[in-house]
Amino acid sequence: MDRLLDSPGVTGVALVDAVTGLTYAVAGDAAQAGTGAESSDLATLISERLGAAGAQGELESVVMTSRRRHQVLLRVDRSAGDPLLLAAGLDRDRANVALALRSLGDRAREVLA
């Protein structure tokens, strides 16, 4: 998990069960990553609303932005069981969201290996 903090601007990460909100691991500033329950509830709400609007497929990622930081949720599929969410907090002044998403996605697969 600590390797996830190597991405520029990433201040905290959490690996969360997407269904139950149970947090499996945290690195860095846990408050920046958000709580497992919040991440799970938000991903579920967005998925439901997208489905109601006619969107097809699974939710892949969510990016929320404030004046000081970005909050990122990435869906991480695993071979058995419910998917996981990788929640990350990013310092807006130091992070490039596109690069962070790519880096976090690549490294999230390493965490599960």
Residue pairs with C-beta under 8 A, 6 or more apart in sequence:
1 13
1 15
1 25
1 26
1 27
1 111
2 27
2 28
3 107
3 110
4 10
4 13
4 27
4 28
4 86
4 88
4 104
4 107
4 108
4 111
5 11
5 12
5 13
5 27
5 28
6 103
6 107
7 95
7 99
7 100
7 103
7 104
7 107
8 94
8 95
8 96
8 99
8 100
9 70
9 90
9 91
9 92
9 93
9 94
9 95
9 96
9 100
10 28
10 88
10 89
10 90
10 95
10 100
10 104
11 28
11 29
11 32
11 69
11 89
11 90
11 91
12 26
12 27
12 28
12 29
12 30
12 31
12 32
12 33
12 88
12 89
13 26
13 27
13 28
13 33
13 86
13 87
13 88
13 89
13 104
14 23
14 25
14 26
14 27
14 30
14 33
14 34
14 35
14 36
14 39
14 86
14 87
14 88
15 23
15 24
15 25
15 26
15 76
15 84
15 85
15 86
15 87
15 108
15 111
16 22
16 23
16 24
16 36
16 39
16 40
16 84
16 85
16 86
16 87
17 23
17 24
17 36
17 40
17 82
17 84
17 85
18 40
18 43
18 44
18 75
18 82
18 83
18 84
18 85
19 40
19 82
19 83
20 40
20 82
21 35
21 36
21 37
21 38
21 39
21 40
21 41
22 36
23 35
23 36
24 84
25 111
26 33
28 89
29 89
31 89
32 69
32 88
32 89
33 87
33 88
33 89
34 71
34 87
34 89
36 87
39 73
39 85
39 87
40 85
42 62
42 73
43 59
43 62
43 73
43 75
43 85
46 59
46 62
47 58
47 59
50 59
58 75
58 83
59 75
60 74
60 75
61 72
61 73
61 74
61 75
61 101
62 71
62 72
62 73
63 70
63 71
63 72
63 73
63 97
63 101
64 70
64 71
64 72
65 71
65 92
65 97
66 92
67 92
68 91
68 92
68 93
69 89
69 90
69 91
69 92
70 89
70 90
70 92
70 95
70 97
70 100
71 87
71 88
71 89
71 90
72 86
72 87
72 88
72 89
72 90
72 97
72 100
72 101
72 104
73 85
73 86
73 87
74 85
74 86
74 88
74 101
74 104
74 105
74 108
75 83
75 84
75 85
76 83
76 84
76 85
76 86
76 108
76 109
76 111
76 112
77 83
77 84
78 84
78 112
84 108
84 112
86 104
86 105
86 108
86 111
88 100
88 104
90 97
90 100
